[in-house]
Amino acid sequence: MRNKATDIVTKHINNWDPIYLLAGGAPDDEYEDEIEQIVEAVLKSKDEIEIAEAIRSIFEFSFTMDFDFDKCYIIAKSIWEELYLDEK
């Protein structure tokens, strides 16, 4: 489950590229530390709202800037659905 979660979170976070590091030429593993923390949260969360809160908190701490909850929720919902709902 962890490997699947890591793949899904990596895909969604890198596609989102919340502060455009990848678009600016940063390496593909630029968000690796944040992704590891988000995976931990995903595996412990009971719903996409908890994941969104974790994403927001993790990125705000890492990059000392505000992140919009609604944008975090969109990513969290995509992660939640792909990880938990697509397997049903």
CYANA upper distance limits for C-alpha pairs under 8 A (distance plus 0.5 A):
  1 MET  CA      5 ALA  CA      6.59
  2 ARG  CA      6 THR  CA      6.53
  2 ARG  CA     39 VAL  CA      8.05
  2 ARG  CA     43 LEU  CA      8.13
  3 ASN  CA      7 ASP  CA      6.69
  4 LYS  CA      8 ILE  CA      6.70
  4 LYS  CA     83 LEU  CA      7.98
  5 ALA  CA      9 VAL  CA      6.45
  5 ALA  CA     39 VAL  CA      6.70
  5 ALA  CA     42 VAL  CA      8.09
  5 ALA  CA     43 LEU  CA      8.21
  5 ALA  CA     83 LEU  CA      7.04
  6 THR  CA     10 THR  CA      6.38
  6 THR  CA     35 ILE  CA      7.87
  6 THR  CA     36 GLU  CA      7.86
  6 THR  CA     39 VAL  CA      6.46
  7 ASP  CA     11 LYS  CA      6.64
  8 ILE  CA     12 HIS  CA      6.79
  8 ILE  CA     79 ILE  CA      6.87
  8 ILE  CA     82 GLU  CA      7.83
  8 ILE  CA     83 LEU  CA      7.58
  9 VAL  CA     13 ILE  CA      6.44
  9 VAL  CA     35 ILE  CA      6.99
  9 VAL  CA     38 ILE  CA      7.89
  9 VAL  CA     39 VAL  CA      7.16
  9 VAL  CA     79 ILE  CA      6.75
 10 THR  CA     14 ASN  CA      6.35
 10 THR  CA     32 GLU  CA      8.38
 10 THR  CA     35 ILE  CA      6.73
 11 LYS  CA     15 ASN  CA      6.52
 12 HIS  CA     16 TRP  CA      6.54
 12 HIS  CA     75 ILE  CA      7.12
 12 HIS  CA     78 SER  CA      8.10
 12 HIS  CA     79 ILE  CA      7.42
 13 ILE  CA     17 ASP  CA      6.45
 13 ILE  CA     18 PRO  CA      7.99
 13 ILE  CA     31 TYR  CA      8.20
 13 ILE  CA     35 ILE  CA      7.88
 13 ILE  CA     75 ILE  CA      7.98
 14 ASN  CA     22 LEU  CA      7.93
 14 ASN  CA     28 ASP  CA      8.07
 14 ASN  CA     31 TYR  CA      7.91
 16 TRP  CA     75 ILE  CA      8.17
 17 ASP  CA     21 LEU  CA      7.06
 17 ASP  CA     22 LEU  CA      6.83
 17 ASP  CA     23 ALA  CA      7.95
 20 TYR  CA     24 GLY  CA      6.64
 21 LEU  CA     25 GLY  CA      7.09
 21 LEU  CA     26 ALA  CA      5.88
 21 LEU  CA     30 GLU  CA      7.89
 22 LEU  CA     26 ALA  CA      5.19
 22 LEU  CA     27 PRO  CA      7.01
 22 LEU  CA     28 ASP  CA      7.10
 22 LEU  CA     30 GLU  CA      7.83
 26 ALA  CA     30 GLU  CA      6.84
 31 TYR  CA     35 ILE  CA      6.48
 32 GLU  CA     36 GLU  CA      6.70
 33 ASP  CA     37 GLN  CA      7.04
 34 GLU  CA     38 ILE  CA      6.62
 34 GLU  CA     58 ILE  CA      6.94
 34 GLU  CA     59 PHE  CA      7.50
 34 GLU  CA     62 SER  CA      8.11
 35 ILE  CA     39 VAL  CA      6.55
 36 GLU  CA     40 GLU  CA      6.97
 37 GLN  CA     41 ALA  CA      6.94
 37 GLN  CA     58 ILE  CA      7.84
 38 ILE  CA     42 VAL  CA      6.54
 38 ILE  CA     51 ILE  CA      7.99
 38 ILE  CA     54 ALA  CA      7.14
 38 ILE  CA     55 ILE  CA      6.70
 38 ILE  CA     58 ILE  CA      7.98
 39 VAL  CA     43 LEU  CA      6.70
 40 GLU  CA     44 LYS  CA      6.96
 41 ALA  CA     45 SER  CA      6.30
 41 ALA  CA     50 GLU  CA      8.39
 41 ALA  CA     51 ILE  CA      6.79
 41 ALA  CA     54 ALA  CA      6.94
 42 VAL  CA     51 ILE  CA      6.31
 42 VAL  CA     80 TRP  CA      8.26
 45 SER  CA     50 GLU  CA      6.22
 45 SER  CA     51 ILE  CA      6.77
 46 LYS  CA     50 GLU  CA      7.35
 47 ASP  CA     51 ILE  CA      7.27
 47 ASP  CA     80 TRP  CA      7.76
 48 GLU  CA     52 ALA  CA      6.59
 48 GLU  CA     73 TYR  CA      7.53
 48 GLU  CA     76 ALA  CA      5.86
 48 GLU  CA     77 LYS  CA      5.73
 48 GLU  CA     79 ILE  CA      8.46
 48 GLU  CA     80 TRP  CA      6.25
 49 ILE  CA     53 GLU  CA      6.73
 49 ILE  CA     73 TYR  CA      7.08
 49 ILE  CA     76 ALA  CA      7.77
 49 ILE  CA     77 LYS  CA      8.35
 50 GLU  CA     54 ALA  CA      6.72
 51 ILE  CA     55 ILE  CA      6.61
 51 ILE  CA     73 TYR  CA      8.14
 51 ILE  CA     76 ALA  CA      6.00
 52 ALA  CA     56 ARG  CA      6.63
 52 ALA  CA     69 PHE  CA      7.35
 52 ALA  CA     72 CYS  CA      5.53
 52 ALA  CA     73 TYR  CA      5.14
 52 ALA  CA     74 ILE  CA      8.42
 52 ALA  CA     75 ILE  CA      7.90
 52 ALA  CA     76 ALA  CA      5.54
 52 ALA  CA     77 LYS  CA      8.31
 53 GLU  CA     57 SER  CA      6.59
 53 GLU  CA     69 PHE  CA      7.74
 53 GLU  CA     72 CYS  CA      8.02
 53 GLU  CA     73 TYR  CA      8.32
 54 ALA  CA     58 ILE  CA      6.43
 55 ILE  CA     59 PHE  CA      6.62
 55 ILE  CA     72 CYS  CA      6.71
 55 ILE  CA     76 ALA  CA      8.08
 56 ARG  CA     60 GLU  CA      6.46
 56 ARG  CA     67 PHE  CA      6.37
 56 ARG  CA     68 ASP  CA      7.91
 56 ARG  CA     69 PHE  CA      6.96
 56 ARG  CA     72 CYS  CA      6.56
 57 SER  CA     61 PHE  CA      6.60
 58 ILE  CA     62 SER  CA      6.62
 59 PHE  CA     63 PHE  CA      6.34
 59 PHE  CA     64 THR  CA      8.15
 59 PHE  CA     65 MET  CA      8.34
 59 PHE  CA     67 PHE  CA      7.79
 60 GLU  CA     64 THR  CA      5.59
 60 GLU  CA     65 MET  CA      5.73
 60 GLU  CA     66 ASP  CA      6.14
 60 GLU  CA     67 PHE  CA      6.87
 61 PHE  CA     65 MET  CA      8.17
 67 PHE  CA     71 LYS  CA      8.21
 67 PHE  CA     72 CYS  CA      7.94
 68 ASP  CA     72 CYS  CA      6.96
 69 PHE  CA     73 TYR  CA      6.47
 70 ASP  CA     74 ILE  CA      6.83
 71 LYS  CA     75 ILE  CA      7.13
 72 CYS  CA     76 ALA  CA      6.55
 73 TYR  CA     77 LYS  CA      6.37
 74 ILE  CA     78 SER  CA      6.85
 75 ILE  CA     79 ILE  CA      6.75
 76 ALA  CA     80 TRP  CA      6.52
 77 LYS  CA     81 GLU  CA      6.50
 78 SER  CA     82 GLU  CA      6.60
 79 ILE  CA     83 LEU  CA      6.49
 80 TRP  CA     84 TYR  CA      6.23
 80 TRP  CA     85 LEU  CA      7.66
 81 GLU  CA     85 LEU  CA      5.20
 81 GLU  CA     86 ASP  CA      6.70
 82 GLU  CA     86 ASP  CA      5.65
 82 GLU  CA     87 GLU  CA      8.26
 83 LEU  CA     87 GLU  CA      7.58
 84 TYR  CA     88 LYS  CA      7.93
